[in-house]
Amino acid sequence: MAKDCSFDIVSEVEMQEVDNAINQTSKEINQRFDFRGSKASVELNGEEIKVIADDDFKLKSVIDILQTKIIKRGISLKNLEYGKIEPAAQSTVRQTVTIKKGISKEKGKDVVAAVKASKLKVQAQFMDDQVRVSGKNRDDLQAVIAHLKQSDFDIELQFVNFRS
């Protein structure tokens, strides 16, 4: 009897890297001349990043710095969900950026449907916030990975736990 091979499809974010990116962003804001004397700040609260600035222009500049630092840390911008810009105290504006982790039920169904549409001899099932793909042939699993990398699901997918 042939052994089944499997791997998991997940969407994870390394929170330590997010924290490092936020620290680097704060440091750059404190050092830049155009932010001297402003109330601009960035802070991490659990799964949310709170960005505060004097006006919309400075807010967009802070978010641009944050995105640059996050990309340098190897985190995809697909994992960030931007809230609306709100007025805050002392004539400032703020925006909340939520960090998306895990695969939602709807996205999981889309991933499973894409795996089945590839017409390869593999099975895919959605479990909690990940998708497990299993099959007898290792090459089929690698073809599934290649197929999913070409697709766009609006989330960053990682392929982990490859077992043969």
C-alpha positions in Angstrom: 0.0 0.0 0.0 1.4 3.4 -1.0 1.9 6.0 1.6 0.0 9.3 1.5 1.9 12.5 1.2 0.5 15.7 2.6 1.1 19.4 3.3 -0.8 22.3 4.9 -1.7 25.6 3.4 -1.6 28.4 6.0 -1.6 32.2 6.2 0.5 33.2 9.1 2.3 36.4 10.2 5.4 36.4 12.4 4.3 39.0 15.1 7.9 39.5 16.2 8.8 40.8 12.7 5.7 43.1 12.8 6.9 44.5 16.1 10.4 45.0 14.7 8.9 46.9 11.7 6.9 49.1 14.0 9.9 49.9 16.1 11.9 50.8 13.0 9.0 53.0 11.8 8.9 54.8 15.1 12.6 55.3 15.0 12.5 56.8 11.5 9.6 59.1 12.4 11.6 60.5 15.3 14.7 61.0 13.1 13.1 62.6 10.0 13.1 66.3 9.6 9.5 66.5 8.1 8.1 64.9 11.3 9.9 67.1 13.7 7.4 68.5 16.3 4.5 66.4 14.9 2.3 64.1 16.9 2.9 61.1 14.5 3.2 57.7 16.2 2.7 54.0 15.5 1.9 51.4 18.1 1.0 47.7 18.1 -1.9 46.5 20.2 -2.3 42.8 19.9 -3.4 42.2 16.3 -3.9 45.9 15.5 -1.5 48.7 14.5 -2.7 52.2 15.5 -1.3 55.0 13.3 -1.7 58.6 14.5 -0.6 61.7 12.6 -1.3 65.5 12.4 -3.2 65.3 9.1 -4.0 63.0 6.2 -0.8 63.8 4.3 1.4 62.9 7.3 -0.7 59.8 8.0 -0.1 58.6 4.4 3.6 59.2 4.9 3.7 57.2 8.1 1.8 54.3 6.5 4.2 54.4 3.6 7.2 54.1 6.0 5.4 51.3 7.8 4.7 49.4 4.6 8.4 49.8 3.5 9.6 48.4 6.9 7.1 45.5 6.8 8.1 44.5 3.3 11.8 44.6 4.3 10.9 42.2 7.2 9.4 39.6 4.7 5.7 40.2 5.5 3.3 40.5 2.7 1.1 43.6 2.5 -1.8 41.2 1.7 -1.9 40.5 5.5 -2.8 44.1 6.3 -6.4 45.4 6.4 -6.7 49.1 6.6 -9.6 50.7 8.5 -11.0 54.1 7.7 -9.3 57.4 8.6 -10.9 58.9 11.7 -10.5 62.3 13.4 -8.8 62.0 16.8 -8.1 64.2 19.8 -5.9 67.4 19.5 -6.7 67.8 15.8 -5.0 64.6 14.7 -6.2 61.7 12.5 -5.8 58.0 13.2 -6.1 54.8 11.2 -6.3 51.3 12.5 -4.5 48.6 10.5 -5.6 45.0 11.3 -3.2 42.1 10.8 -5.0 39.2 9.1 -3.9 35.7 10.3 -5.3 32.4 9.2 -7.5 31.4 6.3 -11.1 32.4 6.7 -13.9 29.9 5.9 -14.7 31.6 2.6 -11.1 31.8 1.4 -10.6 28.2 2.5 -13.5 27.1 0.3 -11.9 29.1 -2.6 -8.5 27.3 -2.0 -10.2 23.9 -1.9 -12.1 24.7 -5.0 -8.9 25.8 -6.8 -7.2 22.5 -5.8 -10.1 20.5 -7.1 -10.2 22.5 -10.3 -6.6 21.6 -11.0 -7.8 18.0 -11.8 -4.9 16.4 -10.0 -5.3 13.2 -7.9 -5.2 14.9 -4.5 -7.7 15.6 -1.7 -8.1 19.0 0.0 -10.0 19.7 3.2 -10.4 22.8 5.3 -9.5 22.4 9.0 -9.8 25.3 11.5 -7.8 28.1 9.7 -5.7 26.0 7.3 -6.2 23.6 4.3 -4.6 20.2 4.3 -3.8 18.7 0.9 -3.0 15.0 0.6 -2.3 12.6 -2.2 -0.3 9.5 -3.1 2.1 11.2 -5.6 4.6 13.8 -4.4 4.8 15.4 -7.8 1.0 16.0 -7.8 1.4 17.9 -4.5 4.2 20.0 -5.9 2.0 20.8 -9.0 -0.8 21.9 -6.6 1.7 24.3 -4.9 2.7 25.7 -8.2 -1.0 26.1 -9.3 -1.9 27.9 -6.1 1.1 30.2 -6.3 -0.2 31.4 -9.7 -3.7 32.1 -8.2 -4.6 35.2 -6.2 -6.7 34.8 -3.1 -6.1 38.2 -1.6 -4.2 36.5 1.3 -0.6 35.4 1.5 -0.3 31.6 1.5 2.5 29.5 3.0 3.0 25.8 2.3 4.2 24.0 5.5 4.4 20.6 7.1 5.2 18.7 4.0 5.2 15.0 4.9 5.8 12.0 2.7 
